[in-house]
Amino acid sequence: MAKITMTMQAAIFQLSQLKTEIDRTKNAIVQFQNYPLSVNQGKPADTSKKEAIVAAALKKMKALEDDYLTLQDAIDQKNRETGTGHLLNEVTAKRRRLRLLEPLTSIHNAPGANYTAENGVGLVEYGLPGYDQVVQIVTDLREEVSQISLAIDQSNARTEVEVNLATLEK
């Protein structure tokens, strides 16, 4: 087991690498899910080599998952210590609101952009009441998200985390 010190940026990248490796290891097992075990109900095929491959993949998957959880816990703990965890929650909430509001800023919703001639009524203008307010909020949210993201990136570049990982070489 290697004790490793890395920046939060590197830890987050390593977390992504571990997840990818877990998926690859799963694929090493999945390739045998329809492996012929016998033919015409005859003598079972010798599957000992394939069973060994599956067993090794299961063992590797467990070790990778343990490292993933260890690293995730260390990242979460460091985020709590530095206050970055609150920033992450805040930026997540603001991004969610931004995703909901951005489609409403379509020019189609702007005053003076959408007229339809209606039978028996005349020329009707359609749009979003409060459009300008929505556009201003979206503009402000974009700026806030950008500033919070920058603060998180700066913190992650300076902050280090120390973890024991079994699947990594020092």
Phi, psi and chi 1 to 4 in degrees:
 res  aa     phi    psi   chi1   chi2   chi3   chi4
   1 MET       -  129.3 -172.8  169.5  -67.3      -
   2 ALA  -102.4  129.9      -      -      -      -
   3 LYS   -87.8  120.9 -172.0  169.8 -153.7  151.0
   4 ILE  -125.1  136.7  -60.0  172.5      -      -
   5 THR  -111.2  129.7  -59.0      -      -      -
   6 MET  -148.6  160.4   61.6 -177.9   93.7      -
   7 THR   -70.0  163.0   64.6      -      -      -
   8 MET   -62.1  -36.3  -71.1  -73.9  -80.1      -
   9 GLN   -58.6  -46.8  -76.5  176.3  -27.6      -
  10 ALA   -65.7  -37.3      -      -      -      -
  11 ALA   -65.1  -41.3      -      -      -      -
  12 ILE   -65.8  -40.6  -68.4  165.1      -      -
  13 PHE   -63.4  -44.1  176.8   76.3      -      -
  14 GLN   -62.4  -36.3 -172.6   59.0   48.0      -
  15 LEU   -60.0  -43.7 -157.4   61.5      -      -
  16 SER   -64.3  -40.4  172.8      -      -      -
  17 GLN   -64.0  -40.6  -65.9  -61.7  103.1      -
  18 LEU   -63.7  -41.8  -75.2  166.9      -      -
  19 LYS   -61.7  -43.1 -175.1  174.1 -179.1  -18.6
  20 THR   -61.8  -42.7  -61.5      -      -      -
  21 GLU   -67.4  -35.3 -167.1   58.4   30.4      -
  22 ILE   -61.4  -44.3  -70.6  168.1      -      -
  23 ASP   -62.8  -42.2  -71.7  -17.3      -      -
  24 ARG   -62.8  -40.6  -78.2 -170.4 -172.0  125.1
  25 THR   -65.8  -39.2  -55.0      -      -      -
  26 LYS   -60.0  -40.1  179.1 -160.7   83.0  155.2
  27 ASN   -64.2  -28.8  -70.2  -21.9      -      -
  28 ALA   -64.9  -27.8      -      -      -      -
  29 ILE   -84.9  -43.8  -61.8  168.4      -      -
  30 VAL   -58.5  -31.7  168.1      -      -      -
  31 GLN   -60.8  -19.0   68.8  178.3  -30.7      -
  32 PHE  -104.8    9.1  -61.7  118.9      -      -
  33 GLN   -65.9  -21.2   71.0 -177.2    0.1      -
  34 ASN  -120.2   38.2  -73.7  -42.7      -      -
  35 TYR   -75.3  135.7 -166.8   78.9      -      -
  36 PRO   -67.7  124.0   17.5  -23.5      -      -
  37 LEU   -96.9  -27.7  -59.8  176.4      -      -
  38 SER  -161.1  165.4   68.2      -      -      -
  39 VAL  -125.3  130.2  176.8      -      -      -
  40 ASN    52.1   40.0  -65.7  -34.1      -      -
  41 GLN    56.4   23.6  -62.9  179.1  -26.1      -
  42 GLY   -82.7 -162.0      -      -      -      -
  43 LYS   -56.6  134.0 -177.7  178.8  173.4 -168.5
  44 PRO   -61.2  146.1  -18.4   27.5      -      -
  45 ALA   -69.9  155.7      -      -      -      -
  46 ASP   -77.7  107.5 -179.2   10.5      -      -
  47 THR  -108.1   11.4   59.9      -      -      -
  48 SER   -59.6  -38.9   57.7      -      -      -
  49 LYS   -66.8  -40.6  -71.0  179.8 -176.1  175.6
  50 LYS   -70.3  -38.1  -56.8  -53.2  179.4 -157.1
  51 GLU   -62.1  -38.3  -72.5  173.7   22.2      -
  52 ALA   -65.4  -39.0      -      -      -      -
  53 ILE   -64.5  -45.0  -68.2  170.6      -      -
  54 VAL   -63.5  -44.5  169.1      -      -      -
  55 ALA   -61.5  -43.1      -      -      -      -
  56 ALA   -64.1  -39.8      -      -      -      -
  57 ALA   -65.9  -40.6      -      -      -      -
  58 LEU   -63.3  -40.9  -70.8  169.1      -      -
  59 LYS   -65.5  -44.3 -177.0  177.3  178.4  178.9
  60 LYS   -63.6  -41.6 -178.7  178.9  179.4 -177.5
  61 MET   -60.2  -42.3 -174.3 -178.2  -78.9      -
  62 LYS   -62.7  -44.8  169.2   80.5  168.7   87.1
  63 ALA   -63.6  -42.8      -      -      -      -
  64 LEU   -63.3  -42.7  -70.7  164.8      -      -
  65 GLU   -64.3  -40.9 -173.7  177.9   78.4      -
  66 ASP   -60.3  -45.2  -72.1  -13.0      -      -
  67 ASP   -64.0  -39.8  -82.8   -0.1      -      -
  68 TYR   -59.0  -48.1 -178.1   91.9      -      -
  69 LEU   -66.5  -40.2  -66.9  171.5      -      -
  70 THR   -61.1  -46.6  -62.4      -      -      -
  71 LEU   -66.7  -42.5 -170.0   53.0      -      -
  72 GLN   -61.8  -42.3 -177.0   66.6   61.6      -
  73 ASP   -62.2  -42.4  -72.7  -14.2      -      -
  74 ALA   -64.5  -41.1      -      -      -      -
  75 ILE   -63.8  -46.7  -70.2  169.3      -      -
  76 ASP   -60.0  -44.5  -69.1  -14.2      -      -
  77 GLN   -61.3  -46.2  177.0   63.5   33.5      -
  78 LYS   -65.6  -36.4 -166.1   56.9   79.9  165.2
  79 ASN   -63.7  -37.9  -79.9  -24.1      -      -
  80 ARG   -66.8  -42.6  -77.3 -170.8  -63.7  -82.4
  81 GLU   -63.6  -40.3  -70.8  172.9   13.7      -
  82 THR   -89.3  -10.8   62.6      -      -      -
  83 GLY    85.1   -2.0      -      -      -      -
  84 THR   -66.9  -27.4  -54.0      -      -      -
  85 GLY   -58.6  -41.0      -      -      -      -
  86 HIS   -64.7  -41.7  173.3   74.2      -      -
  87 LEU   -62.4  -38.8  -69.9  176.4      -      -
  88 LEU   -62.6  -43.3  -71.8  166.6      -      -
  89 ASN   -64.3  -41.4  -69.1  -24.8      -      -
  90 GLU   -64.8  -46.3 -177.5  179.5   -6.7      -
  91 VAL   -67.2  -33.5   78.9      -      -      -
  92 THR   -63.5  -44.9  -61.7      -      -      -
  93 ALA   -64.4  -42.3      -      -      -      -
  94 LYS   -68.5  -38.4  -72.1 -179.1 -172.6 -109.1
  95 ARG   -64.7  -37.7  -76.9 -179.3  178.3  148.9
  96 ARG   -62.3  -45.7 -175.2 -179.8  -44.0  112.5
  97 ARG   -65.1  -39.5 -172.4  161.0   33.7  124.9
  98 LEU   -61.3  -43.9 -165.7   54.2      -      -
  99 ARG   -61.7  -33.1  -85.2 -167.3  -47.6  -84.8
 100 LEU   -75.2  -37.4  -67.6  171.1      -      -
 101 LEU   -88.1  -30.3  -66.2  176.3      -      -
 102 GLU   -54.2  -42.9  -89.6 -177.9  -38.9      -
 103 PRO   -61.7  -24.3  -23.2   32.5      -      -
 104 LEU   -73.7  -15.2  -60.8  175.6      -      -
 105 THR   -85.7    7.8   63.8      -      -      -
 106 SER   -55.4  141.5  158.9      -      -      -
 107 ILE   -57.1  -26.2 -168.2   67.1      -      -
 108 HIS   -59.2  -29.6  177.3   76.5      -      -
 109 ASN   -89.5   -6.7  -70.8  -33.2      -      -
 110 ALA   -72.5  145.5      -      -      -      -
 111 PRO   -59.0  138.2  -22.0   31.7      -      -
 112 GLY    80.8    4.8      -      -      -      -
 113 ALA  -104.1  -14.6      -      -      -      -
 114 ASN  -138.4  100.6 -172.9    9.8      -      -
 115 TYR  -115.7  143.5  -70.1   92.8      -      -
 116 THR  -137.3  135.6  -57.3      -      -      -
 117 ALA   -84.1  118.1      -      -      -      -
 118 GLU  -105.5  132.6  -58.7  -87.8  -19.1      -
 119 ASN   -59.8  131.2  -75.9  -23.4      -      -
 120 GLY    75.2   -0.9      -      -      -      -
 121 VAL  -119.5  -51.1  175.4      -      -      -
 122 GLY   120.5 -155.2      -      -      -      -
 123 LEU   -83.3  119.2 -167.2   59.6      -      -
 124 VAL  -113.1  130.0  178.0      -      -      -
 125 GLU   -95.9  129.2  178.1 -176.0    6.6      -
 126 TYR  -112.6  149.1  -69.6   96.5      -      -
 127 GLY   175.8 -175.2      -      -      -      -
 128 LEU   -99.2  115.0  176.5   66.5      -      -
 129 PRO   -61.1  133.5  -19.5   29.8      -      -
 130 GLY    82.5   17.9      -      -      -      -
 131 TYR   -52.8  -48.4  174.8   81.5      -      -
 132 ASP   -60.8  -37.0  -67.3  -24.1      -      -
 133 GLN   -66.1  -42.0 -178.1 -178.3    5.5      -
 134 VAL   -62.8  -44.0  171.9      -      -      -
 135 VAL   -60.6  -42.7  168.8      -      -      -
 136 GLN   -65.2  -41.6 -173.6   59.0   52.2      -
 137 ILE   -64.4  -42.4  -72.2  171.8      -      -
 138 VAL   -63.0  -42.8  164.7      -      -      -
 139 THR   -61.0  -46.4  -58.4      -      -      -
 140 ASP   -63.6  -43.3  -66.5  -14.6      -      -
 141 LEU   -62.3  -41.7  -84.1  172.1      -      -
 142 ARG   -57.5  -44.8  -75.7 -179.4 -176.8  143.0
 143 GLU   -65.2  -44.4  178.7   61.7   26.3      -
 144 GLU   -62.5  -44.4  -69.5  171.9   29.2      -
 145 VAL   -61.9  -41.9  163.6      -      -      -
 146 SER   -62.9  -44.9  177.6      -      -      -
 147 GLN   -67.5  -41.9  -71.5 -176.3    5.2      -
 148 ILE   -65.8  -42.3  -65.3  168.5      -      -
 149 SER   -61.1  -40.6  -65.3      -      -      -
 150 LEU   -63.6  -42.8 -179.3   60.0      -      -
 151 ALA   -62.5  -40.7      -      -      -      -
 152 ILE   -64.4  -46.1  -68.7  168.2      -      -
 153 ASP   -60.4  -42.7  -71.1  -14.6      -      -
 154 GLN   -64.2  -43.0  -71.4  172.2  -18.7      -
 155 SER   -62.8  -43.6  174.9      -      -      -
 156 ASN   -65.8  -29.2  -73.4  -16.1      -      -
 157 ALA   -74.8  -30.2      -      -      -      -
 158 ARG   -92.8  -30.7  -69.9 -173.1  -45.3  -94.1
 159 THR   -83.9  136.6  -55.0      -      -      -
 160 GLU  -112.5  152.0  -71.0 -171.8  -22.6      -
 161 VAL  -129.3  143.1   62.4      -      -      -
 162 GLU  -118.8  127.8 -171.1  173.6  -70.1      -
 163 VAL  -141.6  155.8  -69.4      -      -      -
 164 ASN  -100.2  117.3  -70.6  -44.5      -      -
 165 LEU  -123.3  130.0  -59.9  176.8      -      -
 166 ALA   -79.9  -28.2      -      -      -      -
 167 THR   -95.1    0.4   60.8      -      -      -
 168 LEU  -111.8  141.2  -71.4 -178.1      -      -
 169 GLU   -89.3  143.2  -62.3  -64.0  -40.9      -
 170 LYS   -77.6      - -168.2  167.1 -174.9  178.5
